């Protein structure tokens, strides 16, 4: 077939065949499923950021549940937990009869709840004694509903500026069994209107949550269980500023 062809021509044909074979191999390799054989880039890497993406509370709970952790028993929604805690339905107050326990609200009526989560990292849990120490260092008081509260200085009768509940049913921190308490997270929440303007209450709650996150090595999340960032904080502050404005207008109308 190749009789009569010069050596140079034969060499060119061989090179052409090799190039064709290489081209076919490349085409076949490119038909693998997208992402096969390589690690998908994280949102942080794609955006050029170098901050580590923190896990959401849902991911933490799923990881804990897979190992038989206590988080598997967390079934209540946040709003359900907060409403029952404030109303005392699921967390009965076991303090003796007498003066109201610290943190009791003089008025149970509220129209807005603002909350944050502090979650343990994946595969870990907060221990009861560590929680108590962190709460005390952050200026919280144990009291009504067997949870922690931040009170107005020198005016505890005005009720809590914000409160801190356990995410595990029934939401309380029982001191009798605090040594054995393990929980995947806690919830900071403030019911509005409260003893302070909404924005002032937030400016008290956020640093407290950040301080406890530092002490407990936890992950601070917003109400949607996403890592709490600057943009979300700014949005919450603006929302509370508008709430205060509406409250001020309402107070002026009712006093006329």
Secondary structure, DSSP 8 states (H G I E B T S, - for coil): --TT--HHHHHHHHHHHHHHHHHHHHHHHHTS-TTTTS----HHHHTT--S-----HHHHHHHHHHTT-GGGG----HHHHHHHHHHTSSS---S-SSS--TT--S----SEEEEEEEE--TT--EEHHHHHHHHHHTT-EE-GGGSEEEE-TT-GGG-EEEEEEESSTT----GGGGGG-EESEEEEEEEES-SS-HHHHHHHHHHHHHHHHHHHT-EEE-TTSSB--HHHHHHHHHHHHHHHHHHHHHHHHHH-
